Amino acid sequence: MANDQTKVGVAVTGQIYRGALATAAPTSQASALNVGFVDLGYIGEGGVTSAIPASGDSTSLKAWQNGATIRILRSPSEDPATFSFVALETNKTVVESWAGATVTQTATEGTYTLNTTATRTHYSWVIDVVDGAELERVYIPDGVVFEVGDRVYANQEPIGYEMTISAEYNSGITGNAKVWSTRLKT
């Protein structure tokens, strides 16, 4: 196989969307998203970090002869895939995702109550990644924000909402996330 620079991708831009668990799933990387998916807005310059766990525990089976390793048994990982990012916009969807709270809005303000003992709501998520004409879409049918970063109030710094989504196993797609990519076409 020859080297091909057109196969080198760069996540130039993209969007992150959140919807209720019952929101209809996308059907391809270019399909219109259901109106139930809400755009989170600007994301920090670090983009999105996707982490996929390696296999679970491994056990080496040793032979009596010279103590040679003859087989390695691996168990599946119990950890889900995760997606981390910093949302930069202060809007209802971002704050509810980050705080795990419900935002009540009026014409003059919005309010929410931080409750670190509350159970967090699971949502469906879509992450679109764009590199010119090349598109990648990650669909997470069941994801929950399980980790949040500190919110910093500082001069000349955006107030960001750092969060990590845990992509839970979904029997409908028989996995944690479904990915469409135009770079993988024939």
PyMOL commands that set and color helices and strands:
alter all, ss='L'
color gray80, all
select helices_A, chain A and resi 5-7+65-67+92-99+182-184
alter helices_A, ss='H'
color red, helices_A
select strands_A, chain A and resi 13-19+38-39+49-51+58-62+69-74+81-87+104-105+110-111+123-131+134-148+161-167+178-181
alter strands_A, ss='S'
color yellow, strands_A
deselect
rebuild
show_as cartoon
